[in-house]
Amino acid sequence: MENNQPCSHLSAIKELKLAKQPVCEECVKQGTDWVHLRTCQTCGITLCCDSSPKQHMSQHFKIKEHPVVISSEPGERWLYCYVDDQVAEY
């Protein structure tokens, strides 16, 4: 039987941290482009997704071990847990 319950990391999110600005903070510093934006639900930084050349949010997870991000794209309403590779809508 499949478990459709969100993982503990996703369940722990009670209040969403939203993007302060619609930019990848690291791409702006480096002068590079991004495809989509994600906002870390631990520290609130907004960085680019894995479809972007630099994949800053995945790097952030590997270094900081902050497990959950939300999509910061207009009209998208989902969270993703890197640890458990799980998505949940909100």
The first five atom37 places (N, CA, C, CB, O) and aatype in JSON, in Angstrom:
{
  "aatype": [12, 6, 2, 2, 5, 14, 4, 15, 8, 10, 15, 0, 9, 11, 6, 10, 11, 10, 0, 11, 5, 14, 19, 4, 6, 6, 4, 19, 11, 5, 7, 16, 3, 17, 19, 8, 10, 1, 16, 4, 5, 16, 4, 7, 9, 16, 10, 4, 4, 3, 15, 15, 14, 11, 5, 8, 12, 15, 5, 8, 13, 11, 9, 11, 6, 8, 14, 19, 19, 9, 15, 15, 6, 14, 7, 6, 1, 17, 10, 18, 4, 18, 19, 3, 3, 5, 19, 0, 6, 18],
  "atom_mask": [
    [1, 1, 1, 1, 1],
    [1, 1, 1, 1, 1],
    [1, 1, 1, 1, 1],
    [1, 1, 1, 1, 1],
    [1, 1, 1, 1, 1],
    [1, 1, 1, 1, 1],
    [1, 1, 1, 1, 1],
    [1, 1, 1, 1, 1],
    [1, 1, 1, 1, 1],
    [1, 1, 1, 1, 1],
    [1, 1, 1, 1, 1],
    [1, 1, 1, 1, 1],
    [1, 1, 1, 1, 1],
    [1, 1, 1, 1, 1],
    [1, 1, 1, 1, 1],
    [1, 1, 1, 1, 1],
    [1, 1, 1, 1, 1],
    [1, 1, 1, 1, 1],
    [1, 1, 1, 1, 1],
    [1, 1, 1, 1, 1],
    [1, 1, 1, 1, 1],
    [1, 1, 1, 1, 1],
    [1, 1, 1, 1, 1],
    [1, 1, 1, 1, 1],
    [1, 1, 1, 1, 1],
    [1, 1, 1, 1, 1],
    [1, 1, 1, 1, 1],
    [1, 1, 1, 1, 1],
    [1, 1, 1, 1, 1],
    [1, 1, 1, 1, 1],
    [1, 1, 1, 0, 1],
    [1, 1, 1, 1, 1],
    [1, 1, 1, 1, 1],
    [1, 1, 1, 1, 1],
    [1, 1, 1, 1, 1],
    [1, 1, 1, 1, 1],
    [1, 1, 1, 1, 1],
    [1, 1, 1, 1, 1],
    [1, 1, 1, 1, 1],
    [1, 1, 1, 1, 1],
    [1, 1, 1, 1, 1],
    [1, 1, 1, 1, 1],
    [1, 1, 1, 1, 1],
    [1, 1, 1, 0, 1],
    [1, 1, 1, 1, 1],
    [1, 1, 1, 1, 1],
    [1, 1, 1, 1, 1],
    [1, 1, 1, 1, 1],
    [1, 1, 1, 1, 1],
    [1, 1, 1, 1, 1],
    [1, 1, 1, 1, 1],
    [1, 1, 1, 1, 1],
    [1, 1, 1, 1, 1],
    [1, 1, 1, 1, 1],
    [1, 1, 1, 1, 1],
    [1, 1, 1, 1, 1],
    [1, 1, 1, 1, 1],
    [1, 1, 1, 1, 1],
    [1, 1, 1, 1, 1],
    [1, 1, 1, 1, 1],
    [1, 1, 1, 1, 1],
    [1, 1, 1, 1, 1],
    [1, 1, 1, 1, 1],
    [1, 1, 1, 1, 1],
    [1, 1, 1, 1, 1],
    [1, 1, 1, 1, 1],
    [1, 1, 1, 1, 1],
    [1, 1, 1, 1, 1],
    [1, 1, 1, 1, 1],
    [1, 1, 1, 1, 1],
    [1, 1, 1, 1, 1],
    [1, 1, 1, 1, 1],
    [1, 1, 1, 1, 1],
    [1, 1, 1, 1, 1],
    [1, 1, 1, 0, 1],
    [1, 1, 1, 1, 1],
    [1, 1, 1, 1, 1],
    [1, 1, 1, 1, 1],
    [1, 1, 1, 1, 1],
    [1, 1, 1, 1, 1],
    [1, 1, 1, 1, 1],
    [1, 1, 1, 1, 1],
    [1, 1, 1, 1, 1],
    [1, 1, 1, 1, 1],
    [1, 1, 1, 1, 1],
    [1, 1, 1, 1, 1],
    [1, 1, 1, 1, 1],
    [1, 1, 1, 1, 1],
    [1, 1, 1, 1, 1],
    [1, 1, 1, 1, 1]
  ],
  "atom_positions": [
    [[0.84, -1.19, 0.0], [0.0, 0.0, 0.0], [0.88, 1.25, 0.0], [-0.96, 0.0, 1.23], [1.82, 1.34, 0.8]],
    [[0.61, 2.18, -0.85], [1.4, 3.39, -1.01], [1.05, 4.42, 0.06], [1.19, 3.98, -2.41], [-0.12, 4.63, 0.38]],
    [[2.08, 5.04, 0.62], [1.88, 6.07, 1.64], [1.81, 7.43, 0.96], [3.03, 6.04, 2.7], [2.8, 7.88, 0.37]],
    [[0.66, 8.09, 1.02], [0.49, 9.39, 0.39], [0.69, 10.55, 1.36], [-0.89, 9.49, -0.23], [0.42, 11.7, 1.03]],
    [[1.16, 10.25, 2.56], [1.4, 11.28, 3.55], [2.7, 12.02, 3.22], [1.45, 10.68, 4.98], [3.67, 11.4, 2.79]],
    [[2.73, 13.34, 3.42], [3.98, 14.07, 3.19], [5.04, 13.65, 4.21], [3.74, 15.6, 3.26], [4.71, 13.27, 5.33]],
    [[6.29, 13.73, 3.81], [7.39, 13.4, 4.72], [7.43, 14.38, 5.89], [8.73, 13.42, 3.96], [6.74, 15.41, 5.88]],
    [[8.22, 14.05, 6.89], [8.29, 14.89, 8.1], [8.84, 16.29, 7.79], [9.17, 14.22, 9.15], [8.46, 17.25, 8.46]],
    [[9.72, 16.41, 6.8], [10.27, 17.73, 6.44], [9.18, 18.63, 5.88], [11.42, 17.58, 5.41], [9.07, 19.8, 6.25]],
    [[8.35, 18.07, 4.97], [7.26, 18.85, 4.39], [6.19, 19.16, 5.44], [6.64, 18.1, 3.21], [5.66, 20.26, 5.48]],
    [[5.89, 18.18, 6.29], [4.88, 18.38, 7.34], [5.29, 19.44, 8.35], [4.63, 17.06, 8.07], [4.44, 20.08, 8.96]],
    [[6.59, 19.64, 8.51], [7.1, 20.61, 9.49], [6.9, 22.06, 9.05], [8.57, 20.36, 9.76], [7.0, 22.97, 9.87]],
    [[6.62, 22.29, 7.76], [6.45, 23.65, 7.25], [5.06, 24.15, 7.62], [6.66, 23.7, 5.69], [4.05, 23.62, 7.15]],
    [[5.02, 25.16, 8.46], [3.74, 25.71, 8.92], [3.46, 27.09, 8.32], [3.73, 25.81, 10.45], [2.31, 27.48, 8.17]],
    [[4.52, 27.81, 7.98], [4.39, 29.15, 7.38], [5.42, 29.27, 6.27], [4.58, 30.29, 8.45], [6.6, 29.03, 6.49]],
    [[4.97, 29.62, 5.08], [5.86, 29.69, 3.92], [6.73, 30.94, 3.93], [5.06, 29.63, 2.64], [6.27, 32.04, 4.24]],
    [[7.99, 30.73, 3.58], [8.9, 31.84, 3.32], [8.82, 32.1, 1.82], [10.4, 31.52, 3.8], [9.12, 31.22, 1.02]],
    [[8.42, 33.31, 1.45], [8.27, 33.67, 0.04], [9.49, 34.45, -0.44], [6.99, 34.49, -0.18], [10.22, 35.03, 0.36]],
    [[9.7, 34.45, -1.75], [10.82, 35.17, -2.34], [10.7, 36.66, -2.04], [10.89, 34.93, -3.86], [9.64, 37.26, -2.23]],
    [[11.8, 37.25, -1.57], [11.82, 38.7, -1.32], [11.88, 39.46, -2.64], [13.01, 39.08, -0.42], [11.27, 40.53, -2.78]],
    [[12.63, 38.9, -3.6], [12.74, 39.47, -4.94], [12.73, 38.32, -5.94], [14.04, 40.35, -5.1], [13.23, 37.24, -5.63]],
    [[12.18, 38.52, -7.14], [12.12, 37.44, -8.12], [13.42, 37.27, -8.9], [10.98, 37.69, -9.09], [13.45, 37.38, -10.12]],
    [[14.51, 36.99, -8.17], [15.82, 36.78, -8.78], [16.57, 35.69, -8.03], [16.66, 38.11, -8.8], [16.31, 35.46, -6.84]],
    [[17.49, 35.02, -8.72], [18.43, 34.11, -8.05], [19.55, 34.97, -7.5], [18.98, 33.0, -9.04], [20.28, 35.61, -8.26]],
    [[19.69, 34.99, -6.2], [20.68, 35.86, -5.56], [22.11, 35.55, -6.04], [20.6, 35.72, -4.03], [22.91, 36.47, -6.21]],
    [[22.43, 34.27, -6.25], [23.77, 33.9, -6.7], [23.99, 34.22, -8.18], [24.02, 32.41, -6.44], [25.07, 34.67, -8.56]],
    [[22.98, 33.99, -9.01], [23.11, 34.33, -10.44], [23.34, 35.83, -10.61], [21.86, 33.88, -11.22], [24.12, 36.24, -11.47]],
    [[22.66, 36.64, -9.82], [22.84, 38.09, -9.89], [24.3, 38.43, -9.56], [21.86, 38.82, -8.93], [24.92, 39.23, -10.26]],
    [[24.84, 37.84, -8.51], [26.24, 38.09, -8.12], [27.22, 37.65, -9.21], [26.57, 37.36, -6.81], [28.21, 38.33, -9.47]],
    [[26.91, 36.51, -9.86], [27.82, 35.93, -10.85], [27.57, 36.39, -12.27], [27.72, 34.44, -10.8], [28.37, 36.12, -13.17]],
    [[26.46, 37.1, -12.49], [26.14, 37.56, -13.83], [25.67, 36.45, -14.76], [0.0, 0.0, 0.0], [25.87, 36.52, -15.97]],
    [[25.05, 35.42, -14.18], [24.55, 34.3, -14.98], [23.03, 34.32, -15.02], [25.06, 32.96, -14.41], [22.39, 35.08, -14.3]],
    [[22.45, 33.48, -15.86], [21.0, 33.42, -16.03], [20.41, 32.23, -15.3], [20.63, 33.36, -17.52], [21.1, 31.26, -15.0]],
    [[19.11, 32.31, -15.02], [18.39, 31.2, -14.4], [17.14, 30.9, -15.21], [18.03, 31.52, -12.93], [16.71, 31.7, -16.04]],
    [[16.55, 29.72, -14.95], [15.33, 29.3, -15.62], [14.13, 29.51, -14.69], [15.43, 27.81, -16.07], [13.19, 30.23, -15.03]],
    [[14.18, 28.86, -13.52], [13.1, 28.97, -12.53], [13.7, 29.23, -11.16], [12.23, 27.69, -12.51], [14.88, 28.98, -10.92]],
    [[12.88, 29.75, -10.26], [13.35, 30.1, -8.92], [12.72, 29.23, -7.85], [13.05, 31.56, -8.62], [11.56, 28.81, -7.96]],
    [[13.5, 28.96, -6.8], [13.05, 28.21, -5.63], [13.45, 28.99, -4.39], [13.65, 26.76, -5.61], [14.5, 29.64, -4.38]],
    [[12.63, 28.94, -3.35], [12.93, 29.63, -2.1], [13.08, 28.6, -0.99], [11.82, 30.67, -1.76], [12.19, 27.79, -0.75]],
    [[14.21, 28.66, -0.3], [14.51, 27.76, 0.8], [13.57, 28.05, 1.97], [15.99, 27.9, 1.24], [13.37, 29.2, 2.34]],
    [[12.99, 27.0, 2.53], [12.05, 27.17, 3.63], [12.74, 27.15, 5.0], [11.0, 26.1, 3.57], [12.07, 27.28, 6.02]],
    [[14.05, 26.99, 5.01], [14.81, 27.09, 6.26], [15.32, 28.51, 6.45], [15.98, 26.09, 6.28], [15.12, 29.11, 7.51]],
    [[15.99, 29.06, 5.42], [16.63, 30.37, 5.58], [16.01, 31.47, 4.72], [18.09, 30.25, 5.26], [16.3, 32.64, 4.94]],
    [[15.16, 31.11, 3.75], [14.48, 32.12, 2.94], [15.22, 32.6, 1.71], [0.0, 0.0, 0.0], [14.71, 33.48, 1.01]],
    [[16.4, 32.07, 1.42], [17.14, 32.51, 0.23], [16.42, 32.0, -1.03], [18.61, 32.0, 0.27], [15.88, 30.9, -1.03]],
    [[16.44, 32.8, -2.08], [15.86, 32.41, -3.37], [17.0, 32.18, -4.34], [14.86, 33.5, -3.9], [17.85, 33.05, -4.55]],
    [[17.0, 30.98, -4.94], [18.05, 30.57, -5.86], [17.44, 29.83, -7.05], [19.1, 29.68, -5.14], [16.24, 29.54, -7.05]],
    [[18.26, 29.52, -8.05], [17.76, 28.89, -9.27], [17.63, 27.38, -9.15], [18.67, 29.22, -10.42], [18.25, 26.74, -8.3]],
    [[16.79, 26.83, -10.03], [16.43, 25.41, -10.02], [17.46, 24.56, -10.77], [15.05, 25.22, -10.65], [18.46, 25.06, -11.29]],
    [[17.19, 23.25, -10.8], [18.1, 22.32, -11.49], [18.07, 22.43, -13.0], [17.76, 20.93, -11.1], [18.97, 21.91, -13.66]],
    [[17.06, 23.09, -13.58], [17.05, 23.33, -15.02], [17.94, 24.51, -15.4], [15.61, 23.58, -15.51], [18.24, 24.72, -16.57]],
    [[18.37, 25.26, -14.4], [19.24, 26.42, -14.62], [20.7, 25.96, -14.73], [19.09, 27.46, -13.47], [21.07, 24.94, -14.14]],
    [[21.52, 26.7, -15.48], [22.92, 26.28, -15.68], [23.7, 26.05, -14.38], [23.63, 27.31, -16.5], [24.48, 25.1, -14.3]],
    [[23.51, 26.89, -13.38], [24.33, 26.8, -12.17], [23.7, 25.98, -11.04], [24.61, 28.19, -11.65], [24.4, 25.6, -10.1]],
    [[22.41, 25.68, -11.12], [21.72, 24.85, -10.13], [22.04, 25.27, -8.69], [22.1, 23.38, -10.33], [22.4, 24.44, -7.85]],
    [[21.89, 26.55, -8.42], [22.28, 27.09, -7.11], [21.5, 26.51, -5.94], [22.12, 28.56, -7.12], [22.07, 26.33, -4.86]],
    [[20.2, 26.22, -6.12], [19.45, 25.7, -4.97], [19.91, 24.31, -4.59], [17.95, 25.68, -5.28], [20.0, 24.0, -3.4]],
    [[20.21, 23.45, -5.56], [20.73, 22.12, -5.23], [22.07, 22.23, -4.51], [20.87, 21.26, -6.5], [22.34, 21.48, -3.57]],
    [[22.91, 23.16, -4.96], [24.19, 23.39, -4.27], [23.94, 23.85, -2.84], [25.04, 24.43, -5.04], [24.64, 23.41, -1.92]],
    [[22.97, 24.72, -2.65], [22.61, 25.22, -1.31], [22.21, 24.05, -0.41], [21.46, 26.27, -1.41], [22.64, 23.98, 0.74]],
    [[21.37, 23.15, -0.94], [20.96, 21.98, -0.16], [22.17, 21.13, 0.23], [19.95, 21.14, -0.95], [22.29, 20.71, 1.38]],
    [[23.06, 20.87, -0.72], [24.22, 20.01, -0.45], [25.14, 20.63, 0.6], [25.01, 19.77, -1.74], [25.73, 19.9, 1.41]],
    [[25.27, 21.94, 0.6], [26.15, 22.62, 1.56], [25.47, 22.85, 2.91], [26.62, 23.95, 0.99], [26.04, 22.54, 3.96]],
    [[24.26, 23.37, 2.88], [23.56, 23.78, 4.1], [22.64, 22.69, 4.68], [22.75, 25.01, 3.83], [22.27, 22.75, 5.85]],
    [[22.28, 21.72, 3.84], [21.36, 20.64, 4.23], [19.98, 21.16, 4.65], [21.97, 19.84, 5.37], [19.34, 20.58, 5.53]],
    [[19.54, 22.25, 4.01], [18.18, 22.76, 4.22], [17.27, 21.95, 3.31], [18.08, 24.32, 3.92], [17.41, 22.05, 2.09]],
    [[16.34, 21.15, 3.84], [15.66, 20.14, 3.05], [14.53, 20.59, 2.12], [15.12, 19.16, 3.94], [14.31, 19.96, 1.09]],
    [[13.81, 21.67, 2.46], [12.58, 21.99, 1.72], [12.66, 23.33, 1.01], [11.39, 21.98, 2.67], [13.14, 24.32, 1.57]],
    [[12.18, 23.33, -0.25], [12.06, 24.57, -1.03], [10.63, 24.66, -1.55], [13.1, 24.6, -2.21], [9.91, 23.67, -1.63]],
    [[10.24, 25.89, -1.9], [8.98, 26.06, -2.64], [9.33, 26.65, -4.0], [7.97, 26.99, -1.86], [10.36, 27.3, -4.17]],
    [[8.44, 26.41, -4.94], [8.58, 27.07, -6.23], [8.25, 28.54, -6.03], [7.66, 26.43, -7.32], [7.29, 28.88, -5.35]],
    [[9.06, 29.39, -6.61], [8.8, 30.84, -6.55], [8.33, 31.36, -7.89], [10.07, 31.59, -6.11], [8.44, 32.55, -8.18]],
    [[7.8, 30.46, -8.7], [7.26, 30.82, -10.0], [5.8, 31.21, -9.86], [7.43, 29.66, -11.02], [5.05, 30.55, -9.14]],
    [[5.38, 32.28, -10.54], [3.97, 32.69, -10.48], [3.03, 31.55, -10.87], [3.73, 33.9, -11.41], [3.24, 30.87, -11.88]],
    [[2.01, 31.34, -10.06], [1.01, 30.32, -10.35], [1.36, 28.92, -9.89], [0.0, 0.0, 0.0], [0.5, 28.04, -9.91]],
    [[2.61, 28.69, -9.47], [3.0, 27.37, -8.97], [2.89, 27.36, -7.46], [4.45, 27.0, -9.42], [3.33, 28.29, -6.79]],
    [[2.28, 26.29, -6.92], [2.05, 26.2, -5.48], [2.45, 24.82, -4.97], [0.56, 26.49, -5.14], [1.61, 23.98, -4.65]],
    [[3.77, 24.59, -4.91], [4.26, 23.31, -4.41], [5.54, 23.47, -3.62], [4.47, 22.35, -5.56], [6.3, 24.43, -3.77]],
    [[5.75, 22.46, -2.76], [6.97, 22.35, -1.97], [7.7, 21.09, -2.42], [6.66, 22.31, -0.43], [7.09, 20.14, -2.9]],
    [[9.03, 21.1, -2.25], [9.82, 19.91, -2.59], [10.81, 19.64, -1.47], [10.57, 20.11, -3.95], [11.45, 20.55, -0.95]],
    [[10.92, 18.36, -1.09], [11.9, 17.94, -0.1], [13.04, 17.22, -0.8], [11.25, 17.01, 0.98], [12.84, 16.19, -1.44]],
    [[14.25, 17.77, -0.69], [15.43, 17.14, -1.29], [15.77, 15.82, -0.62], [16.63, 18.08, -1.21], [16.15, 14.86, -1.3]],
    [[15.64, 15.74, 0.69], [16.0, 14.55, 1.45], [15.17, 13.35, 1.02], [15.84, 14.8, 2.94], [15.71, 12.27, 0.76]],
    [[13.86, 13.53, 0.96], [12.94, 12.42, 0.68], [12.44, 12.4, -0.76], [11.76, 12.49, 1.61], [11.64, 11.54, -1.12]],
    [[12.91, 13.34, -1.59], [12.51, 13.43, -3.01], [10.99, 13.39, -3.12], [13.15, 12.29, -3.84], [10.43, 12.59, -3.87]],
    [[10.34, 14.27, -2.36], [8.89, 14.29, -2.3], [8.35, 15.69, -2.59], [8.39, 13.8, -0.94], [8.94, 16.69, -2.19]],
    [[7.21, 15.74, -3.3], [6.55, 17.0, -3.65], [5.2, 17.03, -2.97], [6.41, 17.17, -5.2], [4.52, 16.01, -2.85]],
    [[4.8, 18.22, -2.53], [3.45, 18.42, -1.98], [2.93, 19.75, -2.46], [3.46, 18.36, -0.4], [3.68, 20.73, -2.55]],
    [[1.65, 19.8, -2.78], [1.02, 21.07, -3.15], [0.56, 21.78, -1.91], [-0.16, 20.85, -4.13], [0.29, 21.16, -0.88]],
    [[0.45, 23.1, -2.01], [-0.12, 23.87, -0.88], [-1.18, 24.79, -1.38], [0.97, 24.67, -0.14], [-1.79, 25.53, -0.6]]
  ]
}
